[in-house]
Amino acid sequence: MKRVVVTGGAGYIGSHTIIELVNSGYSPIVLDNFSNAKREVLAGLKAILEFEPHVEEVDCTDRSALFSAFERITSGETIDGIIHFAAFKAVGESTLMPLKYYSNNIASTVNILEAAKRFDVSDFVFSSSCTVYGQPETIPVDESTPVRGADSPYGYTKQVCERIITDFVRSGYPLKAALLRYFNPIGAHPSGHIGELPLGTPDNLIPYLTQAAAQLREPLTVFGNDYPTPDGTCIRDYIHVLDLAKAHVAALNWLGGQGTTCEAFNLGTGQGHSVLEVMRAFERTTGVPVPHRIGPRRTGDIAAIFADTSKARRELGWSCQFNLEDALRDAWNWQQSTVD
């Protein structure tokens, strides 16, 4: 089986991708320092996979420790690919703690590329974000949409990391890279064994929404209702985390058939939903009301963005299989399992 290193593999998207990699015949190795993930995720993975995945506890910003982990992983065996998730990802927090984001997200990417070079890894999938587009002039956005000034330090780190990877490929190193620009991942594994489990107060909409609906948090704050959108609230493209996980496998498969390349792909549903629309969809799907209030805008948020995913469909042979209601149902199932 092809062996794939997954940095941040105990995180929300990483853990779901571990499952899809195994289901597709890959042998994944988790690299995580558990600074932004809980160890209980490993038990959830074991329950689904019926075995314990290989885990190396390491901080990707620690170059020496990272190389030591790669030494242990290789031990005479090759590494066929790397999926690099390890990063902090909260837009709001990044505006308050920019140095935390610059030092972690950028340094970890440089180090993992150094590891790819040292250990002869040629296939590299990068966890990027639609935040690289800033507030686009037109939507939906495709990969040719100009990358504008980032609205948050988090978004800027993704722009910088994409540039670093692109420059590394252009330098002549035989790297094949896929830059996956996520829109908004939501949902959970249908088993209820893993899902989005943020440490502390959730910064993203859906985990806070489900916790508020479960009366574990104060009412959800809708950050602004005066945006230039039909109902005044921000519009995003919400993609089921399982669809997103499958896209990483599709990207690895695609890289296997390429020469040296560096290509960006949008990953979303191609449809935008406002915050209020998501709340109503959740209430329809679950029958559970969402306590909420309207608050001021949040720094770093843009009014609206959703994806044109035709390139991913055409090149990767990938498209979404789940809709918004599926994702909200699975997110609520996961929330109930965490309470139990």
Residue pairs with C-beta under 8 A, 6 or more apart in sequence:
1 25
1 26
1 27
2 25
2 26
2 27
2 80
2 81
2 252
3 26
3 27
3 28
3 29
3 73
3 77
3 78
3 79
3 80
3 81
4 21
4 26
4 27
4 28
4 29
4 79
4 80
4 81
4 82
4 83
4 252
5 28
5 29
5 31
5 70
5 73
5 79
5 81
5 82
5 83
5 121
6 14
6 17
6 18
6 21
6 28
6 29
6 30
6 31
6 82
6 83
6 85
7 14
7 31
7 32
7 60
7 82
7 83
7 84
7 85
7 86
7 108
7 112
8 14
8 31
8 32
8 36
8 37
8 84
8 85
8 86
8 87
8 127
9 15
9 17
9 18
9 28
9 29
9 30
9 31
9 32
9 53
9 55
9 83
9 85
10 30
10 32
10 34
10 37
10 38
10 39
10 41
10 42
10 55
11 32
11 36
11 37
11 41
11 85
11 86
12 37
12 185
12 195
12 196
12 197
12 198
12 241
13 85
13 127
13 182
13 185
13 241
13 244
13 245
14 30
14 32
14 37
14 83
14 85
15 37
15 41
15 44
15 45
15 194
16 189
16 194
16 241
16 242
16 244
16 245
17 28
17 83
17 85
17 244
17 245
17 248
17 249
18 28
18 30
18 45
18 49
18 53
19 45
19 48
19 49
19 189
19 194
19 245
20 242
20 245
20 246
20 248
20 249
21 27
21 28
21 248
21 249
21 252
22 28
22 49
22 53
24 249
24 253
26 249
26 252
27 54
28 53
28 54
29 53
29 54
29 55
29 56
29 73
29 79
30 42
30 53
30 54
30 55
30 56
31 55
31 56
31 58
31 60
31 66
31 69
31 86
32 55
32 56
32 57
32 58
32 86
33 57
33 58
33 59
33 60
33 86
34 57
35 59
36 88
36 199
37 197
37 199
38 197
38 199
40 197
41 194
41 197
42 52
42 53
42 55
44 189
44 193
44 194
45 52
45 53
45 193
45 194
46 52
46 53
47 191
47 193
48 189
48 191
48 193
48 194
54 73
56 69
56 72
56 73
58 65
58 66
58 68
58 69
59 65
59 66
60 66
60 86
60 107
60 108
60 111
60 112
61 103
61 104
61 107
61 108
61 111
62 111
63 111
63 114
66 111
66 112
66 115
67 114
67 115
67 118
70 79
70 115
70 118
70 119
73 79
74 119
78 120
79 119
79 120
79 121
80 121
80 123
81 121
81 122
81 123
81 124
81 125
81 252
81 255
82 112
82 115
82 116
82 121
82 123
82 124
82 125
83 125
83 127
83 248
83 252
84 108
84 109
84 112
84 124
84 125
84 126
84 127
85 127
86 108
86 112
87 104
87 105
87 108
87 109
87 127
87 157
88 94
88 100
88 101
88 104
88 105
88 154
89 129
89 154
90 154
90 203
90 204
91 131
91 151
91 152
91 154
91 155
91 203
91 298
91 300
91 301
92 152
92 203
92 298
92 299
92 300
93 100
93 101
93 154
93 203
94 100
94 101
94 152
94 153
94 154
94 155
94 157
94 300
95 152
95 153
95 299
95 300
98 153
101 153
101 154
101 157
102 153
102 157
105 154
105 157
105 158
105 161
106 157
106 160
106 161
106 164
109 126
109 161
109 164
109 165
110 164
113 124
113 164
113 165
113 168
113 175
115 121
116 122
116 124
116 175
117 173
122 174
122 175
122 176
123 176
123 252
123 255
123 256
124 165
124 175
124 176
124 177
124 178
124 255
125 177
125 178
125 180
125 248
125 251
125 252
125 255
126 161
126 162
126 165
126 177
126 178
126 179
126 180
127 180
127 182
128 158
128 161
128 162
128 179
128 180
128 181
128 182
128 264
129 154
129 155
129 158
129 181
129 182
130 141
130 181
130 182
130 183
130 237
130 266
130 268
130 305
130 307
131 150
131 151
131 152
131 154
131 155
131 158
132 147
132 150
132 155
132 158
132 159
132 162
132 181
133 141
133 145
133 146
133 147
133 148
133 181
133 305
134 147
134 148
134 149
134 150
134 151
134 155
134 302
135 148
135 151
135 302
135 303
135 305
136 145
136 146
136 148
136 305
138 145
139 272
139 304
139 305
139 306
140 237
140 270
140 272
140 306
140 307
140 308
141 266
141 305
141 306
141 307
141 308
142 266
142 307
142 308
142 310
142 311
143 181
143 264
143 265
143 266
143 311
147 159
150 156
150 158
150 159
151 300
151 301
151 302
152 299
152 300
154 300
155 300
162 179
162 264
165 175
165 177
165 179
165 262
166 177
166 179
166 262
168 175
168 177
169 175
169 177
169 260
169 261
169 262
170 262
174 260
175 260
175 262
176 255
176 258
176 259
176 260
176 261
176 262
177 255
177 261
177 262
177 263
178 251
178 252
178 254
178 255
178 263
178 264
178 265
179 262
179 263
179 264
179 265
180 247
180 248
180 251
180 264
180 265
180 267
181 264
181 265
181 266
181 267
182 239
182 244
182 267
182 268
183 236
183 237
183 238
183 239
183 266
183 267
183 268
183 269
183 305
183 306
183 307
184 204
184 205
184 236
184 237
184 238
184 239
184 268
185 196
185 238
185 239
185 240
185 241
185 244
186 196
186 205
186 206
186 238
186 239
186 240
186 241
186 327
186 328
186 331
187 195
187 206
187 240
187 241
187 242
187 322
187 326
187 327
187 328
187 330
187 331
188 194
188 195
188 196
188 241
188 330
188 331
188 333
188 334
189 195
189 241
189 242
189 330
189 334
190 242
190 330
190 333
192 333
192 334
192 336
192 337
193 337
194 334
195 241
195 330
195 331
195 334
195 335
195 337
195 338
196 202
196 204
196 206
196 207
196 241
196 331
196 334
197 207
197 338
198 204
198 207
201 208
201 217
202 208
202 211
202 217
205 220
205 236
205 275
205 278
206 238
206 278
206 327
206 328
206 331
207 331
207 335
208 217
208 220
209 220
209 278
209 279
209 282
209 290
210 282
210 331
210 332
210 334
210 335
211 217
211 335
212 218
212 219
212 220
212 290
212 291
212 292
213 282
213 286
213 288
213 289
213 290
213 291
213 332
213 335
214 335
214 336
214 339
215 291
216 339
219 291
219 292
219 293
220 279
220 290
220 291
220 292
220 293
221 292
221 293
221 294
221 295
222 233
222 275
222 276
222 292
222 293
222 294
222 295
223 234
223 275
223 295
223 296
223 297
223 298
223 301
224 232
224 233
224 234
224 294
224 295
224 296
224 297
224 298
224 301
225 231
225 232
225 233
225 276
225 294
226 232
226 297
227 233
227 234
227 297
227 303
227 304
228 303
228 304
229 235
229 274
229 303
229 304
230 274
231 274
231 276
231 277
233 274
233 275
233 276
234 274
234 275
234 301
234 302
234 303
234 304
235 272
235 273
235 274
235 303
235 304
235 305
235 306
236 272
236 273
236 304
236 305
236 306
237 268
237 269
237 270
237 271
237 272
237 273
237 305
237 306
237 307
238 269
238 273
238 278
238 324
238 327
239 267
239 268
239 269
239 320
239 327
240 320
240 321
240 322
240 323
240 326
240 327
240 330
241 327
242 321
242 322
243 267
243 269
243 320
243 321
243 322
244 267
246 318
246 321
247 265
247 267
247 312
247 316
247 318
250 312
250 316
250 317
250 318
251 265
251 316
253 316
254 315
254 316
254 317
255 261
263 315
265 311
265 312
265 315
265 316
266 307
266 308
266 309
266 311
266 312
267 307
267 309
267 312
267 318
268 306
268 307
268 309
268 320
269 306
269 307
269 309
269 320
269 323
269 324
270 306
270 307
270 308
270 309
270 320
271 306
271 324
272 304
272 305
272 306
273 281
273 324
278 324
278 328
279 290
279 292
281 324
281 325
281 328
282 288
282 290
282 328
282 332
283 289
283 290
284 325
285 325
285 328
285 329
285 332
286 328
286 329
286 332
288 332
309 319
309 320
312 318
312 319
313 319
